[in-house]
Amino acid sequence: MANKPASAADFTKQTKMKMKTAKTKAHGKEKHSKHDDNELAEIAKRYLKDAYNEDTLKMKVLKNHVNFGNGTLDVECTVKGGLFKITTTWQKQFIFEDGKITDMTAERKKDGQAGSLEA
């Protein structure tokens, strides 16, 4: 069983290393595969915990457009957080740059409240 990283920064470093090793040469052109949904979801969960103190109860990847550490990850997630630890469901988009989340937008699902959340 692999050791779990101690922090979100360590996890991001490990992910960046995996991203670099995913590159291959084929027919003279650089070829790569998209990043693993589960791996990116784990980064997103750590981001929510570190930035907003939200506990992720459930997360489903809707769209994964992250290549070489850059792009967007769209998810639907249920989190527990805030002053009163209220459980809410959201659609969130995480913006990745160089393997790290640099921004996030969110739209609350049940009552239609929407907003942009910035770290």
C-alpha positions in Angstrom: 0.0 0.0 0.0 1.4 3.4 -1.0 2.1 6.0 1.6 -0.3 8.9 1.7 1.1 12.4 1.3 1.2 14.5 4.4 -0.2 17.6 2.8 -2.0 18.9 -0.3 1.3 20.3 -1.5 3.0 16.9 -1.2 0.0 15.3 -3.1 0.3 17.9 -5.8 4.0 17.2 -6.2 3.3 13.5 -6.5 0.6 14.2 -9.1 2.9 16.4 -11.1 5.5 13.6 -11.3 2.8 11.2 -12.5 1.8 13.8 -15.1 5.4 14.1 -16.4 5.8 10.3 -16.7 2.5 10.0 -18.6 4.1 11.7 -21.7 5.2 9.4 -24.5 6.4 9.8 -28.1 4.4 8.3 -30.8 4.8 8.8 -34.5 7.0 11.9 -33.9 4.2 13.7 -31.9 3.8 14.0 -28.2 0.9 11.9 -27.0 -0.7 11.8 -23.5 -3.7 10.6 -21.7 -6.1 12.6 -19.6 -5.4 12.6 -15.9 -7.2 10.0 -13.8 -10.6 11.2 -12.5 -10.0 9.7 -9.1 -6.6 11.4 -8.7 -8.0 14.8 -9.7 -11.0 14.3 -7.4 -8.6 13.7 -4.5 -6.8 17.0 -5.2 -10.2 18.8 -5.4 -11.3 17.3 -2.0 -8.1 18.4 -0.4 -8.5 21.8 -1.9 -12.0 22.1 -0.4 -10.8 21.0 3.0 -7.8 23.3 3.0 -9.4 26.4 1.5 -13.0 26.2 2.8 -12.8 23.6 5.7 -15.4 21.6 3.8 -15.7 17.8 4.3 -16.5 16.1 1.0 -19.2 13.5 1.5 -19.6 12.5 -2.1 -18.0 13.6 -5.4 -18.8 12.6 -9.0 -16.6 13.8 -11.9 -18.8 15.2 -14.7 -16.1 16.4 -17.1 -12.4 16.1 -17.0 -10.5 18.5 -19.3 -7.2 18.4 -17.4 -4.1 17.7 -19.6 -0.5 18.1 -18.5 -1.7 19.7 -15.3 -3.8 22.4 -17.0 -7.5 22.6 -17.7 -10.8 22.2 -15.8 -12.5 19.5 -13.8 -16.3 19.7 -13.4 -17.8 17.8 -10.5 -21.0 17.4 -8.6 -20.3 17.1 -4.9 -22.0 17.0 -1.5 -20.1 18.8 1.2 -20.5 19.5 4.9 -19.1 22.8 6.0 -19.7 26.3 7.3 -20.3 27.5 10.8 -23.2 25.2 11.4 -21.8 22.2 9.4 -24.7 22.3 6.9 -24.7 19.6 4.2 -25.2 21.0 0.6 -24.9 19.8 -2.9 -23.0 21.8 -5.6 -21.7 21.7 -9.1 -18.2 23.0 -9.0 -15.5 23.7 -11.6 -11.9 23.5 -10.5 -9.3 25.3 -12.7 -5.9 23.6 -12.8 -2.7 25.3 -13.7 0.6 23.4 -13.5 -1.0 20.6 -11.5 -2.5 22.9 -8.9 -6.0 24.3 -8.4 -5.9 28.1 -8.9 -9.6 28.9 -8.9 -13.0 27.4 -8.5 -16.6 28.3 -9.4 -19.6 26.8 -7.7 -23.4 26.6 -8.2 -25.5 25.3 -5.4 -27.9 22.6 -6.6 -31.0 22.4 -4.4 -32.2 26.0 -4.2 -30.4 27.4 -7.2 -28.1 29.7 -5.4 -25.0 30.4 -7.4 -21.8 32.2 -6.9 -18.1 32.4 -7.6 -15.8 31.3 -4.8 -12.2 32.3 -4.9 -9.4 31.0 -2.7 
